[in-house]
Each structure stands twice: as structure tokens, then as C-alpha cells.
Amino acid sequence: MVSRVGENSKIVLLGDTEQIDHPYLDTLNNGLTHLIETMKDQPLAGHVKLIKDERSALAQLAADLL
């Protein structure tokens, strides 16, 4: 996706690097983490990490269990 961005375009990727539902992936080797680490020193890229999230009780339960 990022390799297809045209001139004067912007791309915003959202995700939770800790919410993994694949048995062979974790917070250190998923695609979003890889992209963040690869692009972190590049002048054309930026990264914002939100420390606090707002979730309903049901959404939090699902995140914890799934």
C-alpha cells in the first residue's frame, strides 16, 4: 500500500500493534510494527503513539480475550 502512494498524497495507517489474532505474529513481528520500525528515521514519515485509549467495557473484554 505505501509503495503505491502518488506525488502529493498522504496515507494514514491506524492500528493497534498489541491486538494480534494470528498464532505466528506478535507485537514485535506484525506488519504495522515492521512498517513503523522501517520508516521511523525517514523524513517523509511520521508516527504517533497514543498512550491512553478509550474503549467500552465490551470492546476491552474482546481485546483482552481475543
C-alpha positions, 0 to 999 in steps of 0.5 A: 500500500505505501509503495503505491502512494502518488506525488502529493498524497498522504496515507494514514495507517491506524492500528493497534500493534498489541491486538494480534489474532494470528498464532505466528505474529506478535507485537514485535513481528506484525506488519504495522510494527515492521512498517513503523520500525522501517520508516521511523528515521525517514523524513517523509514519515511520521508516527504517533503513539497514543498512550491512553485509549478509550474503549467500552467495557465490551470492546476491552473484554474482546481485546483482552480475550481475543 
